């Protein structure tokens, strides 16, 4: 299993005005599919515009029915979270949100494959209340049937992210296993048929097998009825280390710019295309349509809890366990010296420490660690660290003075 992580709980600009432009489009009255995408996107973004949410990523199992070549969460020990453990985590998370004076929780349920945990429906039933602002489920889609789809709809699931690694069976199955593409597509069709209120996305981990098919992938997702796509450059942990499928820095930079072009193109259809690196906004930092959905939440507005209760700064930081939630409170772990040092920049090396973009970026700490063996080094994949200037990274050049661009 792999994905980009939920796009909430992170810094956003106010996008009410740009998206409302789409309501004036003639397609809004003539095309019900267009109208649905626009309304769902606006409703979803408005939910977070006026409040500060904390995203808690809960991995309710290590078990998965697939063995993907890009999976970062590889466990030698099958682990299944119980309903009682889930309830304890919720109670602790609520205390953290109250302590931080935030406005609520966004829960992301993942694994392994979360639908292999038969207690998931009891957990989702527990995860109700005015302080739970949304629930996302991240799944490979192969176990979705009519019953599970109807349960998701009845329980008010806000978002489902499907792990989809190619626009064809040939590409997807080469990464996730023979026949997985057909089963995932069937799951998506069922979701679209029975879950009219669920925001639907898909996520791809970039590899040498799919990096040249980005446009086909985005078009497939759009045509099927997804609301967004996440493109994730690989982070060097888990199976991808041995798979020899990782892409080069040069390909990463090329695709980051391509994604910005695609995101701008599909914006007119209320369809979003994200590239999951915190410095993605560098590609167009002054666009009125830009949100900061890829802003790094590492220890800021996000924590990951594994199936055994281990607490991580993010889902990719498998080698940095802050403690165990069944032994220490989330409040104590959130205020650890490691997380505080990244939040205030004191532990970060230059140029990340004094970068204008540090507060929403700070570099990808997980990728930095797996490339340098130092959690706090400068991010080797950041274009600015590589010596490029903003104009070289930007897809849409600006005539604004550089100081204005940098301060935006």
DATA-V78249 format. One record per run of one state. SS is the DSSP state (~ for helix, > for strand, _ for the rest). FROM is the first residue (numbers start at 1). LEN is the number of residues. If there is no record, write none. Layout:
ss:SS from:FROM len:LEN
ss:SS from:FROM len:LEN
This chain:
ss:_ from:1 len:15
ss:~ from:16 len:8
ss:_ from:24 len:2
ss:~ from:26 len:5
ss:_ from:31 len:1
ss:~ from:32 len:18
ss:_ from:50 len:3
ss:> from:53 len:7
ss:_ from:60 len:1
ss:> from:61 len:1
ss:_ from:62 len:18
ss:> from:80 len:1
ss:_ from:81 len:2
ss:~ from:83 len:17
ss:_ from:100 len:4
ss:> from:104 len:7
ss:_ from:111 len:3
ss:~ from:114 len:3
ss:_ from:117 len:3
ss:~ from:120 len:7
ss:_ from:127 len:5
ss:> from:132 len:8
ss:_ from:140 len:6
ss:~ from:146 len:9
ss:_ from:155 len:4
ss:> from:159 len:5
ss:_ from:164 len:5
ss:~ from:169 len:8
ss:_ from:177 len:3
ss:~ from:180 len:15
ss:_ from:195 len:4
ss:> from:199 len:7
ss:_ from:206 len:8
ss:~ from:214 len:11
ss:_ from:225 len:3
ss:> from:228 len:5
ss:_ from:233 len:7
ss:~ from:240 len:4
ss:_ from:244 len:5
ss:~ from:249 len:19
ss:_ from:268 len:4
ss:> from:272 len:4
ss:_ from:276 len:4
ss:~ from:280 len:5
ss:_ from:285 len:13
ss:> from:298 len:1
ss:_ from:299 len:3
ss:> from:302 len:4
ss:_ from:306 len:4
ss:> from:310 len:3
ss:_ from:313 len:8
ss:> from:321 len:4
ss:_ from:325 len:5
ss:~ from:330 len:5
ss:_ from:335 len:2
ss:~ from:337 len:7
ss:_ from:344 len:21
ss:~ from:365 len:8
ss:_ from:373 len:17
ss:~ from:390 len:4
ss:_ from:394 len:8
ss:~ from:402 len:6
ss:_ from:408 len:1
